[in-house]
Amino acid sequence: MSKQLIRSGAIVSAMTLISRVLGLVRDVVVANLMGAGAAADVFFLANKIPNFLRRLFAEGAFAQAFVPVLTEVRAEGDDDKVRELIARVSGTLGTIVTVVTLIGVIGSPVLAALFGTGWFIDWLNGGPKGEKFELASLMLKITFPYLWFITFTALSGAILNTLGRFAVAAFTPVFLNVAIIGFALYLGPQLEQPELALAWGVFAGGLIQFLFQIPFLFRAKMLVRPKWGWNHPGVVKIRTLMIPAMFGVSVSQINLLFDTLIASFLMTGSISWLYYSDRLLEFPLGLFGIAIATVILPALSKKHVDADSSQFASTMDWGVRSVSTLGLPAALGLMTLAQPMLMVLFMRGQFTPHDTQMAAASLMAYACGLLSFMLVKVLAPGYYSRQDTKTPVRYGIIAMVSNMVFNLLLAIPFGYVGLALATAASATLNAGMLYFGLKRQGVYQLSKPTFIYLMKVIVAAVSMAAGLVWLTPEMAQWLAVDLSERILWLCGLIGAGAGIYAITLFLLGVRPRDLRAA
């Protein structure tokens, strides 16, 4: 079990690494083109709304409901039943998403007013932020069809993941990043409003991702003609699981949208600073947390179908160990090196030293919840693989409401940084409830060896952070040198941090077999 999971996790992580690196390149291009000004705020809003719905209809809630049911049908050994389920699901989901996409394109001004309320009020009153509302309405018309493309992309990816072909789905996001980079560099300079090039890049990226996976489905003999099947038994089961799961797995996305709404009332640049810091947070989250969660859901679903409770708990233990080993040092590393990282990656063109300082503050706040974000990704499949969606939904709603309360309490004294702190706090609350819920149900509890292992990880990560604080030069020194020296300094610090962490773990007696043994 463990070797297969490690191999699958390594494949997904490798493909995700390529995507995330290109994602950082994309963000560097965007920062250089627009900085953290009004146009950047608008683009990030116009991109965030279809991405939120993607979590509902595609990667998040849908995958959590679809994969266990597809695994169950595959276990019967009848490929015709599998293809029939895929046909009914694709036809039903496709029809619904087509209607939603058309409504989104036509009603883009309403969406812009809903999620950019501060801009809409300014537009009504003839204020300076009114132009943001008009631009957001236009950009949403271009970016919203991305929802349609990515829904079918996610469906294809879920099928391929269930078949054990993880690399294709993990590599697919590369095309979105390439499209946005290409449109920004070549179309942007030719347009009166360069930010529109980014919106068209999102549209093109979604289309390319959709087309890329079709040959792989054909080769797997799973490319079927979509059919409407609202009352098909498999579709009924999936939508029964999916509707509550839409709340459970989308809590963080709802929180981010609520952050955006509040940020529209704050100073110009708030949305952009939160975006750039969130992008750095997403790098380790996608590379480690989502990659491990991607491979663990089919594995847990199979253990549940096989009624193997000991292996189910062992797989959960492996997931917790894995994300903790990678997530905790990543979180402390982001906190200690926030400003240097942002300086090296984004501080050029329209992105100023002031933007770097402001984004670093929200990055440190977000990083407080990185391990919690990862644990949610690993613990939630412990419910969904057993087709229990109600429990994580209840926890998710509590976390979402708590985030809104935290937002209101923290945004007043801390501004946009308070929004990041609130998101981190609600993620920690969500992870805690998910774990103790599994424990109460007798499904999973940290084993004693894993608890000891985690204590050693904490000691090693804190030692690493202390070493980085001691080694990192003052900000005045960073500003005084050119980009090449900053890159060398940052790479040296990251290498030193990794070395301190690895050596400390070794001295504490941790060996690779400790992870495999989970």
C-alpha positions, 0 to 999 in steps of 0.5 A: 500500500505505502509503496504504491501511494508514495509512487503515485504521490511522487508522480502527482507531485512531479507533475504539479511541480511543473504546473506550480513553477509555471504558475509562479512564472505566470504571476511574475508576468502578471505582476510585471504587467499590472503590479498591484493596481486597480486593473490587477484587483479587477482581473483577480476578482474576475478570475476568482469567481469561475474558479470558485464555481469550479470547486463546486461543479468540478474538482472539489465537491464533484470529485469527492462524490464521483470517485467513490461511486465510480470506484464502487462500480468498477469493483463489480468488474463490468466495464459497460456499467462504468461507461454507462455511469460516465455517460450519464454523469457527463450528460447531466453535469454538462447540461447543468454547467452549460446553463450556469455558464450562460447565466454567468456570462449574461449576468456578469454585471450582477456578479461583479456587483455581488462580489465587488460591492464596494466598487459597485457602490462607488459606481452608483455614486460616480466615485473613482472606483466605479471603473473597476466595476465596469471592467470587472463586468467585461472581464467576467464575460470572457473568463466565465466560460472557463467554468465549462471547460474545466468542469469536463477537464475535472471529470476526465481527470477524476476518471483517469485518477480512478484508473491509476493514471495520475500524471495526465490530470496533474500535468493538465494545469500547465496549459492554463499557465502557458496560455496566460503567459503567452497572451500576456506577453504577445497580446497584452502590448497590442491592446489598449487595456492589457489586462484583457489579454489575461482574461482571454488567456484564461479562456484559451487555457480552459479550452486547451486543458479540455482538449488535452485529456480527450485522447487519454480517455479514448485510449482508456476506452472511457470516451463516451457520448454524454447522456442525460441521466438525472434519475440514473441510480449512479447519478442519484447517488453522486448528486446526493453525495455532491450537494452537501459536499459542495459546502464541505470542500468549498469552505476555503473558496467561500471564505476567499470570496468573502475576503474579496468582498470585504477587500473591495471596501479597503484600499486599492491593492488589497485584493492584489496583495492577498492574491500574490501572497495566496499564490505563494501559499498555493505552491506548497499546498498544491505540491504536497497537500493536494497531490497527497489528497489526490492519490489518497481518495481512491486508495481510501475508497478501495479500502472502504469497499474491501472493508479493510479498516486497519489498512484504511487507518494506516492510509490515513496515518500515512497521509497525515505524516506526509503532509506534516513532514512537508507542510510544517517546514514549508509554513515556517519557511514562508513566514521567515522568508516572506519578503525576500521571496516576494522581492525575488519573484515579483518586485519589478515592473509595476510591482513596487517595494511597497507592494512587496512589503504589504504582500509579505504581511498577508503571506505570513498571516496565510502561512499560519494556516498552511498545515491546516489547509493540508490536513483538511485535504487529507482528513476530508477524504476520510469521510468522502471515501466512506460516502459520508458527506453530511459530517464534513459539511456540518464542520465546513459550515461552522468553519465558514461562519467562524471565518466571517466572524473572524473577518469582521473582528480582524479586518477593522484593526488589521485591514487585509492582513486580518482577512488572511489571519481569519482564513488561517484560523477558520482552516485550523478550526475545520481541520480540528473538527475533521480529526476529532470527528473521525476519532469519535466515529472510531475511524481514525486516530493518530497512532502513538508512533505517528504522534512521536514522529510529529513531535520530532517534525515540530522540533526540526521545523522550529530549529530550521526557522530559528536558523533562517531568522539568524541567517537572513540579512536585514531588508536594507541589505536586500534592497541594496543588491541587484536581482542576481544576488537576491536570487543567490541569497534566497537559494542559499537560505532555502538550501540552508533551511532544508539542510538544518531541517533534514539534519535535525530530523536525522539526529532525532532518529527519523529515517525514510522508513518511518514514513513508509512504515505508515 
